[in-house]
Amino acid sequence: MLLRDVETGDLDTYVRMRCDPAMMAELGGPLPRDGIEAKVETDVRKTRADVYWVSMIVPDEAEPETVAGSVVLWSHEDGDDAGASEIGWMVLPEFQGRGLAKRAVRALLERARDDGRWGDVHAFPGVTNVASNALCRSVGFTLVGQRDATFAGRPLRTNHWRIDPGTDLV
Ligand SMILES: CC(C)(COP(=O)(O)OP(=O)(O)OC[C@H]1O[C@@H](n2cnc3c(N)ncnc32)[C@H](O)[C@@H]1OP(=O)(O)O)[C@@H](O)C(=O)NCCC(=O)NCCS
């Protein structure tokens, strides 16, 4: 498995991840197709500028054109969480259940640890998102509690997990 920066050619993967009812079942339902090009362009620009990191998961280095999903690390620019770092992840159905999300999250948190600017990293999986909550526990996050969050503007009841990548990574 390797991580690489998002590119404009990742549009189809974005559509599969964000506009599919099954992929978005724990994230408030599928997003409209309109706006996905703009989202990819913003993510490419901000990742290139090192503002935040959108990393695509490549399961096999020998097949760099095959992409399984993404793992994303960003810092909130405004609101109550301004300055707080958050991580999120998605793996397409045919690649799920192989430990890819776990390895990708670990790899990005190792990069965050080595980079040093991110501080504690937070994650907010839906309370019923069994795989994501298991992943948090396995990687070394601590459960802080529950809270109401928003994903792409929609309300979501979430677990709040926190990790210090410098000391807590398992
Ligand atoms: C959540 C998601 C990223 C997991 O990806 P994955 O590559 O299948 O996850 P992994 O194989 O690394 O497994 C992570 C943990 O979840 C568990 N798990 C995976 N699929 C599961 C399932 N269907 N039911 C229950 N547990 C599951 C694994 O056993 C593992 O737990 P462990 O460390 O205790 O063994 C993927 O299912 C997904 O993208 N779902 C839709 C989008 C989404 O919900 N994104 C997350 C938003 S917070």
The ligand as a Tripos MOL2 file, in Angstrom:
@<TRIPOS>MOLECULE
LIG
   48    50     1     0     0
SMALL
NO_CHARGES

@<TRIPOS>ATOM
      1 C1        -14.9810    2.6150    7.1350 C.3       1 LIG1
      2 C2        -14.1200    2.0730    6.0120 C.3       1 LIG1
      3 C3        -13.1370    3.1430    5.5650 C.3       1 LIG1
      4 C4        -13.3380    0.8520    6.4930 C.3       1 LIG1
      5 O1        -12.4350    0.4740    5.4580 O.3       1 LIG1
      6 P1        -11.7120   -0.9700    5.4550 P.3       1 LIG1
      7 O2        -10.5080   -0.8530    4.5880 O.co2     1 LIG1
      8 O3        -12.7050   -2.0040    5.1280 O.co2     1 LIG1
      9 O4        -11.2780   -1.0940    6.9830 O.3       1 LIG1
     10 P2        -10.1660   -2.0730    7.5590 P.3       1 LIG1
     11 O5        -10.1760   -3.3320    6.7640 O.co2     1 LIG1
     12 O6         -8.8870   -1.3260    7.7070 O.co2     1 LIG1
     13 O7        -10.7700   -2.4060    8.9820 O.3       1 LIG1
     14 C5        -10.8200   -1.4500   10.0280 C.3       1 LIG1
     15 C6        -11.5500   -2.0790   11.2010 C.3       1 LIG1
     16 O8        -12.9400   -2.2040   10.8810 O.3       1 LIG1
     17 C7        -13.3460   -3.5480   10.9900 C.3       1 LIG1
     18 N1        -14.3090   -3.7750    9.9100 N.ar      1 LIG1
     19 C8        -14.0840   -3.6030    8.5800 C.ar      1 LIG1
     20 N2        -15.2170   -3.8060    7.8960 N.ar      1 LIG1
     21 C9        -16.1680   -4.1070    8.8210 C.ar      1 LIG1
     22 C10       -17.5520   -4.4180    8.7490 C.ar      1 LIG1
     23 N3        -18.1870   -4.4550    7.5750 N.pl3     1 LIG1
     24 N4        -18.2250   -4.6710    9.8950 N.ar      1 LIG1
     25 C11       -17.5850   -4.6110   11.0810 C.ar      1 LIG1
     26 N5        -16.2690   -4.3180   11.2220 N.ar      1 LIG1
     27 C12       -15.5710   -4.0690   10.0910 C.ar      1 LIG1
     28 C13       -12.0790   -4.3680   10.8270 C.3       1 LIG1
     29 O9        -12.1850   -5.6340   11.4360 O.3       1 LIG1
     30 C14       -11.0920   -3.4890   11.5450 C.3       1 LIG1
     31 O10       -11.2430   -3.6150   12.9380 O.3       1 LIG1
     32 P3        -10.0740   -4.2400   13.8600 P.3       1 LIG1
     33 O11        -8.9260   -3.2920   13.7430 O.co2     1 LIG1
     34 O12       -10.6880   -4.2630   15.1980 O.co2     1 LIG1
     35 O13        -9.7680   -5.5650   13.2580 O.co2     1 LIG1
     36 C15       -14.9960    1.6620    4.8070 C.3       1 LIG1
     37 O14       -15.9270    0.7060    5.2310 O.3       1 LIG1
     38 C16       -15.7510    2.8230    4.1860 C.2       1 LIG1
     39 O15       -15.1760    3.6080    3.4430 O.2       1 LIG1
     40 N6        -17.0510    2.9350    4.4370 N.am      1 LIG1
     41 C17       -17.8750    3.9630    3.8470 C.3       1 LIG1
     42 C18       -17.4430    5.3940    4.1230 C.3       1 LIG1
     43 C19       -17.2370    5.6880    5.5950 C.2       1 LIG1
     44 O16       -18.0430    5.3220    6.4150 O.2       1 LIG1
     45 N7        -16.1190    6.3880    5.8760 N.am      1 LIG1
     46 C20       -15.7030    6.6840    7.2260 C.3       1 LIG1
     47 C21       -16.2760    7.9350    7.7400 C.3       1 LIG1
     48 S1        -15.7040    8.2100    9.3920 S.3       1 LIG1
@<TRIPOS>BOND
     1     1     2 1
     2     2     3 1
     3     2     4 1
     4     2    36 1
     5     4     5 1
     6     5     6 1
     7     6     7 2
     8     6     8 1
     9     6     9 1
    10     9    10 1
    11    10    11 2
    12    10    12 1
    13    10    13 1
    14    13    14 1
    15    14    15 1
    16    15    16 1
    17    15    30 1
    18    16    17 1
    19    17    18 1
    20    17    28 1
    21    18    19 ar
    22    18    27 ar
    23    19    20 ar
    24    20    21 ar
    25    21    22 ar
    26    21    27 ar
    27    22    23 1
    28    22    24 ar
    29    24    25 ar
    30    25    26 ar
    31    26    27 ar
    32    28    29 1
    33    28    30 1
    34    30    31 1
    35    31    32 1
    36    32    33 2
    37    32    34 1
    38    32    35 1
    39    36    37 1
    40    36    38 1
    41    38    39 2
    42    38    40 1
    43    40    41 1
    44    41    42 1
    45    42    43 1
    46    43    44 2
    47    43    45 1
    48    45    46 1
    49    46    47 1
    50    47    48 1
@<TRIPOS>SUBSTRUCTURE
     1 LIG1         1 GROUP 0 **** ****
